[in-house]
Amino acid sequence: QKEVEQNSGPLSVPEGAIASLNCTYSDRGSQSFFWYRQYSGKSPELIMFIYSNGDKEDGRFTAQLNKASQYVSLLIRDSQPSDSATYLCAVIRGSARQLTFGSGTQLTVLP
Amino acid sequence: NAGVTQTPKFQVLKTGQSMTLQCAQDMNHNSMYWYRQDPGMGLRLIYYSASEGTTDKGEVPNGYNVSRLNKREFSLRLESAAPSQTSVYFCASRVGAQETQYFGPGTRLLVL
């Protein structure tokens, strides 16, 4: 079992719709969870982080964490073509606080 | 602030050649990291440095060496490049109290 798993996609949604990206992790001791966005040929950039169970909202983005189910998700409301990218879920684990990444979900927002 | 910078942007090597990838950050961050990214495999940690003067292996260290030259700079060396090391290499840094990592623009390496 991979430590962090994501559906690779591709996921396609129409402009204006809600995009839902999902991630599961295997280490119950994980404390911190991150969503990065990566445009083709570019480096990952942080969208959101979440530490506590529940929802965290930032503009059109909502991160959801359920530690009991070892599940973290990212919702993108009012999706725009500029949201088309690969979204990487990452988890902090270990005493060295290393980031472990999922393989990413490719999102395409269709105009 | 330039953030995290990496050189070179692109490099083509022949099998057996050596090279050093350079990374520098101007954010006064304590921790620095080297990752490689391959299609379908996400980012994998090669080496990291929790603070100046320390380095540790990550998930995929074989074939690589690192040097934390000072607080700003963290270099990655390939002593004898192999085609399996063809990848995109990212450097990242993190300030001690926070856990967010900031990434450089990447180095695209092709080993023939």
Interface residues (C-beta under 8 A of the other chain):
Chain A: V4 S8 S32 F34 K42 S43 P44 E45 L46 F49 L88 I92 A96 R97 Q98 L99 T100 F101 G102 S103 G104
Chain B: S31 Y33 G40 M41 G42 L43 R44 L45 Y48 A50 D56 G58 F90 R94 E99 T100 Q101 Y102 F103 G104 P105 G106
